[in-house]
Amino acid sequence: MRSAHISGKRLLAVSAALAATALVLAGCSGNANNTGSGSSGSLTVGTTDKITSIDPAGSYDNGSFAVMNQVYPFLMNSPYGSADVKPDIAESAEFTSPNEYTVKLKPGLKFANGHDLTSSDVKFTFDRQKKINDPNGPAYLLANIDTVEATDPTTVVFHLKVPNDQTFAQVLSSPAGPIVDEQVFSADKVTPDNTIVKGHAFAGQYDITSYDFNNLIAYKAYSGYKGLLGKPATDKINVKYYTEASNMKLDIQKGGIDVAFRSLSATDIASLRTDKNVKVVDGPGGEIRYIVFNFNTMPYGAKTTQADPKKALAVRQAAADLVDRAAIAKQVYKDTYTPLYSFVPSGLTGATTVLKDLYGDGNGGPSLDKAKAALQAAGVSTPVALNLQYNTDHYGPSSSDEYAQVKDQLEQGGLFKVNLQSTEYVQYSKDRVKDTYPAYQLGWFPDYSDADNYLTPFFAKDNFLVNHYDNPEVQKLIDQQLGTTDKAARTKLIEEIQAKVGADLSTLPLLQGAQVAITGKTVSGADKTLDGSFKFRYAALSKG
């Protein structure tokens, strides 16, 4: 299979032989040591966000994508300070017919190892994503791709199932979009991190020079990057991974690191705002926190001994009636998060407050009476035993306090008996897709600034949650809004989707938050990259 892909690249190269000389001269500087862009200095970033895999087909979490953003090229990307996407290593990208999206690559592109980056690599990238279809990967974002065609060494045509896909350009900038080297990556399985690093299979702003999994990564600017974002402001970046956020806080205060990004507790951030030795930089928020219900294993789920869809729905409805989002936001997060009353966060076109309207007291607060009524009407015996899983090393140290509050709220009136459990994220990410958790915590850091990114990943058939939710009416509406070019009509469809999933409650949204970075006094550039693209690019950072 791999040899066939490499042969495909060679055939494409031969077909363009007459134009090859100019392209080779333009890209001949690429080699395995082609790092260093003329930028200067070094800088250390701290984070608690864990990596699961740096193969784009094998992970779909913020910690892994933080690495990908630095080292892989994208066809489309967002310039600093913007949520809008533009061509990155592409020269142009446009619909050439309702079902065809054509991308023209810049000439002379190379990976840091010297391999040519051509349309064959692009086709390989998206074909393997769909073929591997890892449960922890982002392949579902590519559901609208029918086939990918490399028509010449610099031209790729995406043949789409739904015409005029209004999100497709942004999908190409998402975690499903990093372009990989077909001569290093496996065509049919997730490639180990060490193989990728040793192969220097990168063509973004940085190459990786040293990789100690979830301990320390060393980056060096890659001069062969020809994309939208330009030359990095700092030549060398080191990223240090912390188990305890409290230790990261101490290091940023003492100057042991230059930047702390994800995730300090709300109390620590509030404290650091008064520390004259650091700067707290705030950016626009798109992050959400929510509970997922597994439709097979939750109380009365389809695979339980007492399977009953009406009772299972009543359990979800009662939980929605009992949660007090405002209390969690204030008491746990010091209002750095705000209550989230729907599936699309406030500020995005199409956002509603469907959960405030349907559940609780109708004004955003809880209602014990409504919860009791929902359970009684379905004949559910109380207390309902609910195993609820959460995580502290990926979603921040405040998760323990957050879920202690959720437990207290659900147990009001004796309606639930909640069994809280916590697991480290690397294991958590594997367990949650294997029906291990009946209900569990997740957070979402968006791929792009469009309401669809809060709908398709969660509620389409074969969604990222792998929670067995499947509503054909919702699927039809999701497909319809993707291809609707009239903005008002598309907004109406997005609102309708929220109403339907609000009635089904496959997830229970809780909170919406902002982006926060802590930097040393001499560090600049964090405000430049804390933007609506929700991508934290190290290349914007500098100090001195």
C-alpha positions as CSV (number, residue, x, y, z in Angstrom):
1,M,0.0,0.0,0.0
2,R,2.8,2.5,0.9
3,S,4.8,1.7,-2.2
4,A,1.7,2.4,-4.3
5,H,1.4,5.8,-2.8
6,I,5.0,6.6,-3.4
7,S,4.7,5.4,-7.0
8,G,1.7,7.7,-7.4
9,K,3.9,10.6,-6.4
10,R,6.6,9.7,-8.9
11,L,4.1,9.3,-11.7
12,L,2.7,12.8,-11.0
13,A,6.2,14.2,-10.9
14,V,7.0,12.7,-14.3
15,S,3.8,14.2,-15.8
16,A,5.1,17.6,-14.9
17,A,8.7,17.1,-16.1
18,L,8.8,20.1,-18.4
19,A,8.1,22.4,-15.4
20,A,10.2,20.5,-12.9
21,T,13.5,22.4,-13.2
22,A,12.1,25.7,-11.9
23,L,10.4,23.9,-9.0
24,V,13.5,22.0,-8.0
25,L,15.6,25.1,-8.0
26,A,13.0,26.9,-5.9
27,G,13.0,24.1,-3.3
28,C,16.5,22.7,-3.4
29,S,17.5,24.0,0.0
30,G,15.3,21.5,1.7
31,N,17.1,18.7,3.6
32,A,17.1,16.9,6.9
33,N,18.9,19.7,8.5
34,N,17.0,22.6,7.0
35,T,16.0,24.2,10.2
36,G,16.7,27.7,11.4
37,S,15.0,30.7,9.9
38,G,17.2,33.6,10.9
39,S,15.0,34.1,14.0
40,S,16.8,34.5,17.3
41,G,16.6,33.5,20.9
42,S,14.8,30.8,22.8
43,L,11.8,30.6,25.0
44,T,10.1,28.0,27.3
45,V,6.4,27.3,27.4
46,G,4.7,25.4,30.2
47,T,1.5,23.4,30.0
48,T,-0.4,20.6,31.7
49,D,-2.1,19.5,28.5
50,K,-1.1,16.0,27.8
51,I,-0.2,14.6,24.4
52,T,-1.9,11.3,23.3
53,S,-0.4,11.1,19.7
54,I,1.2,13.6,17.3
55,D,-0.1,11.6,14.4
56,P,-3.0,13.7,13.2
57,A,-5.0,10.5,12.5
58,G,-4.5,9.2,16.1
59,S,-5.6,12.0,18.4
60,Y,-8.2,14.8,18.7
61,D,-7.3,16.7,21.9
62,N,-5.9,20.1,22.6
63,G,-2.6,18.8,24.0
64,S,-1.8,16.9,20.8
65,F,-3.1,19.5,18.5
66,A,-0.9,22.1,20.2
67,V,2.1,20.2,18.9
68,M,0.6,19.7,15.4
69,N,-0.1,23.5,15.1
70,Q,3.6,24.2,15.3
71,V,5.1,21.5,13.0
72,Y,2.6,20.5,10.3
73,P,1.6,22.6,7.3
74,F,-2.1,23.1,6.5
75,L,-3.8,23.9,3.2
76,M,-5.8,26.6,4.9
77,N,-5.0,28.5,8.1
78,S,-6.0,31.5,10.1
79,P,-3.7,34.5,10.2
80,Y,-2.8,35.9,13.6
81,G,-5.6,37.9,15.1
82,S,-8.3,36.4,12.9
83,A,-10.8,33.5,12.9
84,D,-11.1,33.6,9.1
85,V,-9.2,31.1,7.1
86,K,-6.9,31.8,4.1
87,P,-4.6,29.7,2.0
88,D,-1.5,28.5,4.0
89,I,0.8,26.3,1.9
90,A,-1.9,26.6,-0.8
91,E,-1.7,29.2,-3.4
92,S,-5.4,29.2,-4.0
93,A,-8.5,27.2,-2.8
94,E,-12.0,27.5,-4.2
95,F,-15.1,25.8,-5.3
96,T,-14.8,25.0,-9.0
97,S,-18.2,23.4,-9.0
98,P,-20.8,22.8,-6.2
99,N,-19.2,19.4,-5.4
100,E,-15.6,20.1,-6.2
101,Y,-13.2,22.1,-4.0
102,T,-9.9,22.7,-5.8
103,V,-6.6,23.5,-4.1
104,K,-3.5,24.7,-5.8
105,L,-0.2,24.2,-3.8
106,K,2.6,26.7,-3.8
107,P,5.5,25.4,-5.9
108,G,8.7,23.9,-4.4
109,L,7.3,22.8,-1.1
110,K,9.5,20.4,1.0
111,F,9.4,18.7,4.3
112,A,12.2,19.3,6.8
113,N,13.7,15.9,5.8
114,G,14.1,17.1,2.2
115,H,11.2,15.1,0.8
116,D,9.0,17.0,-1.8
117,L,5.6,18.0,-0.5
118,T,3.2,17.5,-3.4
119,S,-0.5,16.8,-4.1
120,S,0.3,13.1,-3.6
121,D,1.1,13.8,0.1
122,V,-2.2,15.8,0.4
123,K,-4.2,13.0,-1.1
124,F,-2.4,10.5,1.1
125,T,-3.1,12.6,4.2
126,F,-6.9,12.7,3.7
127,D,-7.2,9.1,2.4
128,R,-5.4,7.7,5.4
129,Q,-7.4,9.8,7.9
130,K,-10.6,8.3,6.5
131,K,-9.2,4.8,6.2
132,I,-7.7,4.6,9.7
133,N,-10.8,6.3,11.2
134,D,-9.3,6.0,14.7
135,P,-12.0,6.5,17.4
136,N,-9.8,9.1,19.1
137,G,-9.0,10.8,15.8
138,P,-10.8,13.6,13.8
139,A,-11.7,11.6,10.7
140,Y,-15.4,12.3,11.2
141,L,-14.7,15.9,10.2
142,L,-14.0,14.6,6.8
143,A,-17.3,12.8,6.4
144,N,-18.3,15.1,3.5
145,I,-15.3,14.0,1.4
146,D,-16.2,11.5,-1.2
147,T,-12.9,11.2,-3.0
148,V,-9.6,13.1,-3.2
149,E,-7.9,13.5,-6.6
150,A,-4.4,14.6,-7.3
151,T,-4.6,15.9,-10.8
152,D,-1.0,17.2,-11.1
153,P,1.9,17.6,-8.6
154,T,0.4,20.9,-7.2
155,T,-3.3,20.5,-7.7
156,V,-5.8,18.6,-5.5
157,V,-9.5,18.3,-6.1
158,F,-11.8,17.3,-3.2
159,H,-15.0,15.7,-4.4
160,L,-17.7,16.4,-1.8
161,K,-20.9,14.6,-1.0
162,V,-22.8,17.7,0.2
163,P,-22.5,20.6,-2.3
164,N,-21.4,24.1,-1.4
165,D,-20.1,22.9,2.0
166,Q,-19.9,26.2,4.0
167,T,-17.4,24.8,6.5
168,F,-15.0,22.9,4.2
169,A,-12.3,25.6,4.0
170,Q,-12.3,25.7,7.8
171,V,-12.2,21.8,8.0
172,L,-8.9,22.0,6.1
173,S,-7.5,24.2,8.9
174,S,-8.8,21.8,11.6
175,P,-7.1,18.9,13.4
176,A,-8.1,16.7,10.4
177,G,-6.1,19.0,8.2
178,P,-2.3,18.7,9.0
179,I,-0.5,17.5,5.8
180,V,1.8,14.5,6.4
181,D,4.7,12.9,4.6
182,E,3.6,9.8,2.8
183,Q,7.2,8.5,2.9
184,V,7.2,8.5,6.7
185,F,3.6,7.9,7.8
186,S,1.8,4.5,7.5
187,A,-1.2,4.5,5.1
188,D,-3.4,2.3,7.3
189,K,-2.4,2.7,10.9
190,V,-1.4,5.3,13.4
191,T,2.3,6.0,13.2
192,P,4.4,6.1,16.4
193,D,5.5,9.5,17.6
194,N,9.2,8.5,17.6
195,T,9.0,7.4,13.9
196,I,7.5,10.8,13.0
197,V,10.1,12.8,15.0
198,K,13.1,10.7,13.7
199,G,11.7,11.2,10.2
200,H,11.5,15.0,10.5
201,A,8.2,14.7,8.7
202,F,7.3,18.3,9.3
203,A,6.8,21.4,7.1
204,G,5.2,23.9,9.5
205,Q,6.9,26.8,11.2
206,Y,9.0,24.4,13.4
207,D,10.8,21.1,13.3
208,I,11.1,19.0,16.4
209,T,14.7,18.4,17.5
210,S,14.1,16.5,20.8
211,Y,11.0,14.7,22.0
212,D,10.4,13.3,25.5
213,F,6.8,12.3,25.6
214,N,4.8,14.5,27.9
215,N,8.0,15.7,29.6
216,L,9.8,18.0,27.2
217,I,9.8,19.0,23.5
218,A,12.4,21.1,21.8
219,Y,11.5,22.9,18.6
220,K,13.6,24.8,16.1
221,A,12.4,27.1,13.4
222,Y,12.1,25.5,9.9
223,S,13.3,27.8,7.1
224,G,11.5,25.8,4.5
225,Y,8.0,26.8,5.7
226,K,6.4,28.9,2.9
227,G,3.0,29.4,4.5
228,L,0.7,32.2,5.6
229,L,2.2,32.7,9.1
230,G,5.7,33.7,8.1
231,K,9.0,33.4,10.0
232,P,8.8,32.6,13.7
233,A,9.7,35.4,16.1
234,T,11.8,33.0,18.2
235,D,14.2,30.4,16.8
236,K,14.1,27.8,19.6
237,I,11.0,26.9,21.7
238,N,11.1,24.4,24.6
239,V,7.8,23.1,26.0
240,K,7.7,21.7,29.5
241,Y,4.9,19.4,30.6
242,Y,3.6,19.5,34.2
243,T,1.7,17.0,36.1
244,E,0.6,19.6,38.7
245,A,-0.6,23.0,37.7
246,S,0.6,24.4,41.0
247,N,4.2,23.7,40.0
248,M,3.7,25.5,36.7
249,K,2.3,28.5,38.6
250,L,5.5,28.6,40.8
251,D,7.7,28.3,37.7
252,I,6.1,31.2,35.8
253,Q,6.3,33.3,39.0
254,K,10.0,32.5,39.5
255,G,11.0,32.9,35.8
256,G,11.6,29.2,35.4
257,I,9.4,29.3,32.3
258,D,8.4,32.2,30.1
259,V,4.8,31.3,29.2
260,A,2.1,29.2,31.0
261,F,-0.8,28.2,28.8
262,R,-3.4,25.6,29.9
263,S,-4.4,24.9,32.5
264,L,-4.1,26.9,35.7
265,S,-6.9,27.0,38.3
266,A,-9.2,30.0,38.4
267,T,-7.9,30.7,41.9
268,D,-4.3,30.7,40.6
269,I,-5.2,33.0,37.7
270,A,-6.9,35.4,40.0
271,S,-3.8,35.4,42.2
272,L,-1.4,36.0,39.3
273,R,-3.4,39.0,38.1
274,T,-2.0,40.8,41.2
275,D,1.6,39.6,40.6
276,K,3.8,42.4,39.2
277,N,6.3,39.9,37.8
278,V,4.0,38.4,35.3
279,K,1.3,39.4,32.7
280,V,-2.1,37.8,32.4
281,V,-3.2,37.8,28.8
282,D,-6.9,37.1,27.9
283,G,-8.3,36.0,24.6
284,P,-11.7,35.3,23.1
285,G,-13.4,32.1,24.3
286,G,-14.9,29.2,22.5
287,E,-14.0,26.4,25.0
288,I,-17.0,24.6,26.6
289,R,-17.3,22.0,29.4
290,Y,-20.0,19.4,29.3
291,I,-21.2,15.9,30.4
292,V,-21.6,13.1,27.9
293,F,-24.2,10.4,28.4
294,N,-23.4,7.0,26.8
295,F,-26.7,5.8,25.3
296,N,-25.6,2.1,25.8
297,T,-24.3,2.1,29.3
298,M,-26.0,4.9,31.2
299,P,-28.9,4.0,33.6
300,Y,-31.5,2.3,31.4
301,G,-29.2,2.4,28.4
302,A,-29.6,0.1,25.4
303,K,-27.0,-2.5,26.6
304,T,-28.1,-2.5,30.3
305,T,-30.2,-5.2,31.9
306,Q,-33.0,-2.7,32.4
307,A,-32.9,-1.1,29.0
308,D,-35.7,1.5,28.5
309,P,-35.2,4.6,26.3
310,K,-38.0,6.5,27.9
311,K,-36.5,6.0,31.4
312,A,-33.0,6.8,30.1
313,L,-34.3,10.1,28.7
314,A,-36.0,10.9,32.0
315,V,-32.7,10.4,33.8
316,R,-31.0,12.9,31.4
317,Q,-33.8,15.3,31.8
318,A,-33.7,15.2,35.6
319,A,-29.9,15.8,35.5
320,A,-30.6,18.9,33.3
321,D,-33.2,20.1,35.7
322,L,-30.9,19.8,38.7
323,V,-27.6,21.4,37.5
324,D,-26.8,24.9,38.7
325,R,-24.4,26.3,36.1
326,A,-24.2,29.8,37.7
327,A,-23.1,28.3,41.0
328,I,-20.3,26.2,39.4
329,A,-19.1,29.2,37.4
330,K,-19.0,31.5,40.4
331,Q,-17.9,29.2,43.2
332,V,-15.4,27.0,41.3
333,Y,-14.2,29.2,38.4
334,K,-14.5,32.7,39.9
335,D,-16.6,33.6,36.8
336,T,-13.7,32.9,34.4
337,Y,-16.3,30.6,32.9
338,T,-20.0,31.5,32.3
339,P,-23.1,29.3,32.2
340,L,-23.8,27.6,28.9
341,Y,-27.4,27.0,28.1
342,S,-27.2,25.4,24.7
343,F,-24.8,23.4,22.5
344,V,-23.5,26.4,20.4
345,P,-21.8,28.9,22.7
346,S,-22.9,32.4,23.1
347,G,-21.4,34.8,20.5
348,L,-21.6,32.5,17.5
349,T,-24.3,32.9,14.9
350,G,-27.2,30.6,15.6
351,A,-26.6,30.2,19.4
352,T,-29.8,29.8,21.4
353,T,-30.7,29.2,25.1
354,V,-32.7,26.0,24.5
355,L,-31.6,24.4,27.8
356,K,-32.6,27.4,29.9
357,D,-36.0,27.3,28.2
358,L,-36.6,23.5,28.5
359,Y,-35.1,22.6,31.9
360,G,-34.8,23.8,35.5
361,D,-36.7,26.8,36.6
362,G,-36.8,28.4,33.1
363,N,-34.4,31.1,34.1
364,G,-31.2,29.1,34.1
365,G,-31.5,27.9,37.7
366,P,-32.3,24.3,39.0
367,S,-35.7,22.9,39.8
368,L,-36.0,19.9,42.1
369,D,-39.8,19.7,41.4
370,K,-39.3,19.4,37.6
371,A,-36.6,16.7,38.1
372,K,-38.9,14.7,40.4
373,A,-41.8,15.0,37.9
374,A,-39.6,13.8,35.0
375,L,-38.5,10.7,36.8
376,Q,-42.0,9.9,38.2
377,A,-43.6,10.3,34.8
378,A,-41.3,7.7,33.3
379,G,-41.6,5.3,36.3
380,V,-38.0,5.6,37.3
381,S,-37.1,4.4,40.8
382,T,-35.0,6.7,42.9
383,P,-32.2,7.2,43.8
384,V,-30.8,6.6,40.4
385,A,-27.3,5.2,40.6
386,L,-25.0,7.1,38.3
387,N,-21.3,6.4,37.7
388,L,-19.8,9.8,36.6
389,Q,-16.2,10.0,35.4
390,Y,-14.0,13.1,35.3
391,N,-10.4,14.0,34.7
392,T,-8.0,16.4,36.4
393,D,-4.7,16.3,34.4
394,H,-6.3,17.4,31.1
395,Y,-9.3,19.6,32.1
396,G,-7.5,21.4,34.9
397,P,-7.2,21.0,38.7
398,S,-10.6,22.7,39.3
399,S,-12.3,19.6,37.8
400,S,-12.4,18.0,41.2
401,D,-14.3,20.9,42.7
402,E,-16.5,21.2,39.6
403,Y,-17.6,17.6,39.7
404,A,-18.0,17.6,43.5
405,Q,-20.5,20.4,42.9
406,V,-22.2,18.5,40.1
407,K,-22.5,15.5,42.5
408,D,-24.0,17.6,45.2
409,Q,-26.5,19.2,42.8
410,L,-27.6,15.9,41.3
411,E,-28.1,14.3,44.7
412,Q,-30.5,17.1,45.9
413,G,-33.7,15.6,47.1
414,G,-32.3,12.1,47.0
415,L,-33.0,11.6,43.2
416,F,-29.5,10.4,42.3
417,K,-26.7,8.6,44.0
418,V,-23.6,9.7,42.1
419,N,-20.4,7.6,42.2
420,L,-17.5,10.0,41.2
421,Q,-14.3,8.5,39.7
422,S,-11.2,10.1,38.1
423,T,-8.7,8.7,35.6
424,E,-5.5,10.1,34.0
425,Y,-6.2,11.5,30.6
426,V,-4.1,9.2,28.4
427,Q,-6.1,6.2,29.8
428,Y,-9.3,8.3,30.0
429,S,-9.2,9.0,26.2
430,K,-9.0,5.2,25.5
431,D,-11.6,4.1,28.0
432,R,-14.3,6.6,27.1
433,V,-14.6,5.3,23.5
434,K,-15.0,1.7,24.8
435,D,-18.3,2.2,26.6
436,T,-16.4,2.2,30.0
437,Y,-18.1,5.3,31.3
438,P,-21.9,5.6,31.5
439,A,-21.5,9.4,32.0
440,Y,-18.3,11.4,31.8
441,Q,-16.7,14.8,31.6
442,L,-15.4,16.3,28.4
443,G,-14.2,19.7,27.3
444,W,-14.2,21.2,23.8
445,F,-11.7,23.6,22.3
446,P,-13.1,24.4,18.8
447,D,-11.5,23.6,15.5
448,Y,-12.9,26.7,13.9
449,S,-15.3,29.5,14.6
450,D,-18.5,28.2,13.2
451,A,-21.6,26.8,14.9
452,D,-21.2,23.6,12.9
453,N,-18.1,22.7,14.9
454,Y,-20.3,22.3,18.0
455,L,-22.9,20.2,16.1
456,T,-21.4,17.8,13.6
457,P,-18.6,16.4,16.0
458,F,-21.2,15.7,18.7
459,F,-24.5,14.8,17.0
460,A,-23.8,13.4,13.6
461,K,-24.0,9.6,13.2
462,D,-20.6,8.0,14.1
463,N,-19.7,11.1,16.0
464,F,-16.5,11.8,18.0
465,L,-18.2,11.1,21.3
466,V,-18.8,7.5,20.3
467,N,-21.8,7.6,22.7
468,H,-24.2,5.8,20.3
469,Y,-26.5,8.8,19.8
470,D,-28.1,8.6,16.4
471,N,-31.1,10.8,15.4
472,P,-31.8,10.6,11.6
473,E,-33.7,13.9,11.7
474,V,-30.7,15.7,13.3
475,Q,-28.3,14.1,10.8
476,K,-30.5,15.4,7.9
477,L,-30.5,18.9,9.3
478,I,-26.7,18.8,9.9
479,D,-26.2,17.9,6.2
480,Q,-28.7,20.5,5.1
481,Q,-27.1,23.4,7.0
482,L,-23.6,22.5,5.7
483,G,-24.7,23.2,2.1
484,T,-27.0,26.1,2.7
485,T,-25.5,29.3,1.3
486,D,-28.2,31.7,2.5
487,K,-27.0,32.9,5.9
488,A,-30.5,33.5,7.4
489,A,-31.7,30.1,6.3
490,R,-28.6,28.4,7.6
491,T,-29.0,30.1,11.0
492,K,-32.6,28.8,11.2
493,L,-31.4,25.3,10.6
494,I,-28.7,25.6,13.3
495,E,-31.3,26.8,15.8
496,E,-33.6,23.8,14.8
497,I,-30.7,21.3,15.4
498,Q,-30.2,22.8,18.9
499,A,-33.9,22.4,19.7
500,K,-33.9,18.7,18.7
501,V,-30.7,17.8,20.5
502,G,-31.9,19.8,23.5
503,A,-34.9,17.4,23.6
504,D,-32.6,14.3,23.3
505,L,-29.8,15.5,25.7
506,S,-27.0,13.2,24.5
507,T,-24.7,15.8,26.2
508,L,-25.3,18.2,29.0
509,P,-23.5,21.5,28.4
510,L,-22.3,23.3,31.6
511,L,-19.9,26.1,31.0
512,Q,-18.2,28.4,28.4
513,G,-14.8,29.8,29.0
514,A,-12.1,32.1,27.7
515,Q,-8.4,31.6,26.7
516,V,-5.8,32.8,29.3
517,A,-2.0,32.8,29.0
518,I,0.4,33.9,31.7
519,T,3.7,35.4,30.5
520,G,6.9,36.9,31.9
521,K,7.1,40.7,31.8
522,T,9.4,40.8,28.8
523,V,7.5,38.3,26.7
524,S,5.3,39.6,23.9
525,G,3.1,38.1,21.2
526,A,0.6,36.1,23.3
527,D,-2.1,38.6,22.5
528,K,-1.3,38.1,18.9
529,T,-2.0,34.4,18.9
530,L,-4.9,34.3,21.5
531,D,-7.5,34.9,18.8
532,G,-10.7,33.5,17.4
533,S,-8.9,30.7,15.6
534,F,-8.3,29.1,19.0
535,K,-4.8,28.0,17.9
536,F,-1.9,29.0,20.2
537,R,1.1,29.4,17.8
538,Y,4.5,29.5,19.6
539,A,6.0,31.3,16.6
540,A,4.2,34.6,17.6
541,L,6.0,34.6,21.0
542,S,9.3,36.5,21.7
543,K,11.0,37.9,24.7
544,G,13.5,40.7,25.4
